[in-house]
Amino acid sequence: MNEQEFVTKHRRYLHQHPELSLHEFETTKYIASFLDELGVTYERPLETGLIAYLPGKGDKTIAFRADIDALPIFEENDVDYRSLNDNVMHACGHDGHTTALMLFVRRCKEWSDQGQLPQNVVFIFQPAEETGGGANRLIKANAFENYPIEAVFGIHVMPFVEEGSVAIRDEEITASATEYRFYLNGLSSHVADKEQGHSCGEALQHVLSQVGNIQQYHLNGLKRNIVHMGRFEAGEAINTVPSNGYLEGTIRTYDENDLAIVKEQMLKIADSVKTLFNVECEVDFAEGYPPTYNSPKLRNNVEHALKNAELKVIDKTTPYLFGEDFSFYSQLAPSYFVFVGTKDEAKGYVTGLHTAHLNFNEYMLIKVADYYQQILFNYDEV
């Protein structure tokens, strides 16, 4: 089949059969079957996902990554390839990322069979990008210890960038993502004797107010940060003093120093609750993904490859404020992550990531493979 037929077939199959993070069992089988048919070797370091490898003529080893998981979203697209799994959807474009890498594997296998593959190539079909930190899990499982990887490249579809354009940025291009949770424990009493209780309602108001002030008073106003309060609650009954309270939210920064400031202020807020309200308060942090850092030393490779693939390069002046676990690959080697535009107003492909209407033209997946090809064949020369 030609390449347009290839990307249409595989992307739409994957789109119809989405699986959540760490449950991508059928997706992994589908990719493995494809690799078996090609005769490409692969490993399964985790229960889901896999890593394939092809040796080339050169002495460099370059890695390319695609994420394979989906989201707990009910699809609202009226298309014949809509999700067959209720409340699960490829609403972040990972079906496209996976298909583009599969096409690139097919090309690389052809070059390998002809003795024309210029470098060693590692293909990472990674599970659990959305939740679970699949990249970090692979690294901790020593999945790459047999591969002297020199650089790692990845892409993400972006519906707010015009089709045919690619947004790039040196250094940080996505933010860190850290969750926080405040737990408050006081003393209940009847409302008629409210002074005998220690109210978590009063204490929670203080926590909400002070967390809301962190951005205003403790962070540089010229920097983009988010300290978001997502859910909070207190109390048990209409006529009792609340004996418990809870707040959860997320912190998004692209400067590790800013993240440290936010966490320090939250710890101080938790300490103040005991003094002011005689209520116990603890704050826990669930470390998420660090900022995705694009190595400036790879900039020329990326820019030349995109232009040679006939894609327009757009310099992004500020990072995106969502998290992305491609960030962990910078622990292995210099890495670079770009956002491939998929916006097509004529077809209505304008809705954002993680929405029930996300869709795009499969033709752009061929352009992604073209970009990977240019990286591979010109890596030594740039």
N, C-alpha and C positions, 0 to 999 in steps of 0.2 A: 504494500500500500504506500501511497505517497505521504509526504510529511503532514499535509493538512488532514488527510484521512486518519493518520496516526494520532495526532494530538486531539482530534475531535473524538475518536473512539475511546481513547484511554481517559481523557479528562472527564468525559460524560459518564463513563462507567464508575470512575472514582466518585464523581459528584452524586451519583445515585446511591452509592453505598458508603456513606460517611460513618466514621467511628470516632468515639471520644478518646481523649488522651489516655494512654496506657491500656487501651482496649482495641488497638488497631490490628487485631489478629487477621481478619480477612484481607485487609489492605496489605499487610505484610505478605500474606500468601500470594496475593495477586502480583505484587512486585517480584517476589521470588520466582514465580512461574515464568514471568517475562524474562528474568535473567537466566533461568534454566534453559529456555528456548534459544537464547542467544549464545549460551555457553560461557557466561561471565561468572567468575567465582565470587562468592560473598560469604559474610559471616553474620551470625546472629548474637551479638554480645548481650542483648536484653531480650525479654520475652517478645517484644514487638520492635519493628524497625529492623534495618540491616545496613551493612556496609559492604559495598562492592569494590573491586580493584582490578585494574588493568595495567600491566607493565608496559612502558614505552621505551623509546630509543635513548632518551636523555637520562640525566642523573637527578632531575628534579622530581619531586612528588607534590602534586597540587590537588587540593580537595575542593569538591563542590557539594553543597548541602541543599536538601529539600526537606521540608517538614510534611508529615503525612496525616496529622490528626485534624478532627473537625470540632465543632462547637455545639453546645446544647441549645440550639435555636430551631424553631419551627420554620421551615422554608415557605415563603409566600410567592416565589416565582412561578408563573404559569407557563412552564416549559415541559416538554415530554421527557426530560431527563432530570426532573426535580427529585429531591431526596426520597428514597423509599423507606427511610428510617424516621419515623415521626419524632419531632423535637431534636433531631440531630441534622446538622447541615454544614457543608463546607462554606461557611460564611466569611472565611478569611482568605480564601484563594489557595489553600494548601493543595487542593486537587490539581490546580494549575502548576504550582511549584513542582509537584511530584512528576506530572506529565512531562514538563520541560526537561527535567533531569533524565527521565526515561528516554526521551528522544536523543539527548546528548550521549547517553550510554550506547544507544544503537549506532550513532555516528562513530563513536570512539572504537566500538568493536569492529566496524568495517575498516577503519584506519589501522587497527591492530592486526587484523587478518592480512592486510596488505603490507605490513611492516612499516607503516607510516605514522604511527602514534608517536608524537614528539616527546612526550614526558610521561612519567607514571601518573596515573589518575586514581584518586579515591572518590567514590560516589557515596554520599551519606544520605540515606533515607531515614530521617530522624523522627522518632515518636515524640509525643508529649511536649509540643512547643507551647500550647495554650496553657496547660497546667501540668506541673510535674517536672519541669526543667529537664526535658529529654537530653538536651545537649550536655548538661552537667552530669547526668546519669551515665551517658556514654563515656565521658572523660574519666569519671570515677571508676568505671568498670574496666579501665585500661584498654578500651576498644581500639585505640590508635597506637599502641606501643610498638607495633610491628611496621608502622608506616612513618617514615621520617618526613612528615608533612612540612612543607616550606611556606605555604600560603593557603588560606581558606576563603572561598568566595560563595556568596549567596545573594538571593534576590527576594523581593516581596512585591506582589502586585499592589498598585496604588490607584484607586478609583478617582482620586482628586488631582491626578496628574494626567495630562492629555496622552492618549494613545500615541505611541511613537516617540515619546520623551521619557527620560529616566532621571530621577532626582538622586544626586550624589552629594556627599559632604565628607570632608576629612574629619578625623577625630570623632567626637560623639555625634551619632545620628539618631539614636533613640535613647530614652531615659531609663534610669533605674526604676524598678517597681518593687516597693516594699509595703507589706500590709502591717497595720497596727491594730491592737485591741486593748481597750481599757476595761478592767474588771473592778467594780465597786461593791463593797460589802459594808453595810451599816447595821442599824438596829431598828427593828420595826416596833411600832406602838399604835394604839388606837388614836384616831384623829382627835378624840376628846382629850387625850393626854400627849399631844404631839411633842411637847418639850422633853418627854422621857425617851424619845427615839433619836436616832442619828440618821438624818435623811439623805438617802442616795439621790433623791430628786434634786435637792439643793446642791449637792456635790457635783452631780452630773451637769447642771447648768454651768457651774464654774469650769468644768473640764471643757465643755463645748465652747465656751467663750474664749478660754485661753488657747485652745488648739486653733480656733479660728483666727487668733491674732498672730500666730507664728509667722505666717507669710508677711503680714503687714510690718512687724516690728523686728524681726530677727534675721530676715533674708534680704539679700541685695535686690532692690526693686528693679534692677536692669536685667535680672536673670529670670528665666521661666521655670517656675516650680509649681507643683500642685500638692496641697495638703487637704485631701478630700475626706469629709465625714460622710460615710455611706449609710450607716444604720445605727440607731441608738434607741434605748428603752430603759425604763426604770419602773419599779413598783409591782405590787401584787393585787391590790384591791382598791376600790374607790374610797374607802374610809380608813385606810392605814397609811402610816408613814412608810415610804419605800425603803426596803431593806437591801435592795440590790439595784445595780445599774450597769449598763453596758454600752460601749461605743466601739465601732469598728470603721476602718477606712483605709485609704491607700495614700502612699507618698510617691510622687513622681518627680525626680530630679535628674539632671544630667551632669551634676557636679557632686563628687563623693563628699566634698567638704560640706556642701549644703545639706546632704542627707544626714551627716553627723550632727549638724546644728539642729535639725528638726528632731532627731532622736533624743538629743541632750535636753531640749526644751520639754519634750513629752515626759521624760523621766522626772524633771523638776516639777512639772504639773502634777504628776502622780504623787510625789512626795508632799506637795503642798496640801493635798486633800485631807490627809490625816491631821495636819496642824489646824486647818481652818474648820473642818466639819466633823472631826473624830470618826471619819469613815476610812476604812482600809481601801487602798487603791493600788492596783498593779497594772503595768502596761507591758504587753508582749509584742515583739516584732517577728514577723515571718519574713525572713530574707527572701526577696524575689530575685529578679534578674538585674545584673549590673547594667550600666549604660553600654550600648553597642558602640565599640570604638573602631573606627576605620583607620587603618595604618596609612599615614601619608606616603610611606615608601611604595605603596601599591597604587597610588593615584594615577601615575602615568600609564600603568598597565590597564587599569579600568577605563580611563578616558579614551585611550587609543582603541581599546576593544569595542567600546560602545559606538564610537564614530565609524569604525570599520564595519560594524554590524548595521550601519545606517540608522542609528538611533540618536536622537537629539539629547545632548547633555544639559541638564539644568542644575546649577549650583544652589543647594539649599542653605540659606544663611543661618537657620536655627534648627536644632534637632526636633524630631517628633517627640511628643510627650507620652507615648505608649511604650510598654516594655517589649522586649524581643530576646528570646534566649539564644539567638545566634551570638549574642554577646560573650558567651562562655568560650567560644572557639578561639578567642584571642589568647586564651591560656595555652593553646597548642602552638600557635604560630601567628604571624601577622595576618589580619583578616580584613575583608572589605564587603560591605553590604549595601545594596542599592535598591531603589524603589522604581519599578517599571510601571509606567503609566498605562492605565486601561480605560480611561474615561472616553466614552463614546456617547455623546448626547443624542445623536440620531436614534440609537438603539435603546436609550434609557439606562445605559451603564454608568450611572452617576452616584449611586448610593454607596455609603461608606462601608468600611470593613466592619465585621461583626453585625451586619444588618441582614434582615430576612430576604432582601432583594438583591444581594450582591451577585453580579454576573459580569462576564467579559468575553471578548472575542478570542477564540482559541488560537487564531493566527499569531497573537502576541507571544505564544509559547514557543513558536518557531524562532522568533526574534531573540528570545532568551537563550535558546540553544545556539544561535548565531553568536551571541555575546560570549557564551562559554567557550565556543570554538576559537574565537579571536583571542581570548585570554590564553588558551592552551597553546596555540600555534605561535604566538608572539611573546611568550613569557620571557624567554632568554634575550630577546632583542630590545626590550623596552627598559 
